[in-house]
Amino acid sequence: IEGLSALEESVFSLIRDNPGISKLEMSSRLGKSEKTIQRAIASLLSKRAINRIGSNKTGYWEVA
């Protein structure tokens, strides 16, 4: 996807490969804080690259 930072690309790839992945798991895989992951997710959501389906606890990510 055009215009994504390196971190956003990494988060996007993890979500694409594992739609049920948690922010905690992403942060440990990428060696970043959960807050940093949250900001990357917020950016991806605003760019409409990903969507959240269902609740935070039982939902999953969808690549747009």
C-alpha positions, 0 to 999 in steps of 0.5 A: 500500500502506498504511503505507509511507514515501515512500522505500518507495513509491518503491522499490516503484514502481521494482520494480513497473515493472522487476522486474530492477532492481538496488539500485545502479540504484535508488540512482542513480535515487532519489539515495539510498545503496545502504545506504538502499535496502537498508534500504527493501527489508528493510522492504518484505520484512518487510511482505510487499510484495515477494519476491525470486525466485532469486539476488541476481545473476540473480533478480528482484523480485516485487510481492506 
